[in-house]
Amino acid sequence: MIISVSRRCDIPRFRFDWFLERLNLGFTEVANPFNRGQVRRVSLLPEDAEALVFWTRDPGAILGNLENPELRGRRFYVMTTLTGYPRILEPNLPSPERVIAAMRELGEKLGPRRIIWRYDPLFLSSLTGPEFHLANFRSLAEALKGRVRRVIISLYDEYPGARRRIAALEGAGPFRALPLYGDGGLILPETRELLASMARTAAEAGMEIQTCAEGEDLGALGIRAGACLDGELIRELWGIETGGKDKNQRPRCRCVPSTDIGSYGPCPAGCVYCYARR
């Protein structure tokens, strides 16, 4: 069983002490996100939780606990979302410099295959247009060079909560969201040009670049369709067979089956575009 920690909330950043306690106990209880009264017990014993996959905006707590007896010897890899957007979009995030330093040290200690960078979502706006992304992505890629081998990108999807928050920003001032897709839901040519440039930048930094749950084939741009919970990577790292696609995720998602131990709700990070924030 693969344990996802977590798509639904940033446990490594905000609740890592709790998570270590759960590892010590050997289990946690997880509520059904669509029916809070339905709770099940999930084993976190090493023989059951074969690998842990962390999702976070700040891997500092993971780095600080590598020698913790509850974590030492566990199979895991770390996905860190690092975008460096203006504060109006990401009001309560640690500085990119701090996150980069933690990612680089983790890459040195664990190896670059176990440290994955997420530039997610790719959000176009009057403050984060193509020129912003070209310069920003290049700066971050160069800072992570040698310590990260993979970057995952995905284009912003307009979930209802995010749509309301962005509309409120647009109503309060000159800020404007810009389209990524054109008629028929196809990626705009200018967006494809941006993605092709990002692919070249990733390659120059020694990173493979892949998409997350995108509908269009971007292979011609140098970007392969990939998975965040990646069965190939897990098999490569630890020889674990993970099964096929997770049927509980979006149709375009390529992730393998996992058990997520997080919960949706308010998040102190406050990212305007977040799909999981309530």
Beta strands, then each sheet from edge to edge (+ up, - down):
strand 1: 2-5
strand 2: 27-32
strand 3: 35-43
strand 4: 51-56
strand 5: 76-81
strand 6: 115-122
strand 7: 150-155
strand 8: 208-212
strand 9: 224-226
strand 10: 259-260
sheet 1: 9+ 8+ 7+ 6+ 5+ 4+ 1+ 10+
sheet 2: 2+ 3-
end
